[in-house]
Amino acid sequence: KSGSRARIQRRVRIGVTELTAITWLPQLIFAIQERHPGITIDLEVSSSRTLYESLQSGQLDIIVCPDVFNETNVKTVHLAKVDFGWMEKPGFTGQGRVLPVQELVSYPLLLQGGRSGAGSHLAKWLLSERLVFERVLITDSLMAVVGMTVSGLGISHLPRLCFKHLIDDGRLRIIETKPLLPEIPYLAIFRQDHPSQFIGALAELMRELCDFSEGLAKP
């Protein structure tokens, strides 16, 4: 049976965003290698928009990213909702209470750029709440946002659980606000016009293994 699987699909091209790469990607790669030993894995780590364009142009078989795209020629498998929060270097805002979000706009916002799915989610939510930050510093990298926040350059919008170790050791602090930030759904996405039992099974494997709570970059 494994031989027939390998004949059907010898190479799989997977795209993930940075959050998956620093959390559950190793478990996924190990599981694919164990269950499908004849498969070669090509991996791209990039922004949601770049991954989606590569999927649509046929350069990738399946991607993992936030739910921000609406085209009808793709199939999606819901993986998880990720809880994001406002973060700061402890003492940066000088506030220890629950804040109305309106009070945050006077601080610099450290934001992943417009090609980021999480950044797009936040931008749409800020628009819906009519919130405009006076100063926005943009980077493509999630880990750059984390480093800039720990450095005290501004406040940011980060997944709560995978950076818990930075909160526990006092390098980051969650700013509790009202209203709370919405959770961001993450999906496995593949094209419907390239039907493959293997890719469908891979999406289900992703759903089984996905765990955005445990970061790799622990001290």
Secondary structure, 3 states (H helix, E strand, C coil): CHHHHHHHCCEEEEEECHHHHCCCHHHHHHHHHHHCCCCEEEEEECCHHHHHHHHHCCCCCEEEEECCCCCCCEEEEEEEEECEEEEECCCCCCCCCCEEHHHHCCCCEEEECCCCHHHHHHHHHHHHCCCCCCCEEEECCHHHHHHHHHCCCCEEEEECCCCHHHHHCCCCEEECEECCCCCEEEEEEEECCCCCHHHHHHHHHHHHHCCCCCCCCCC
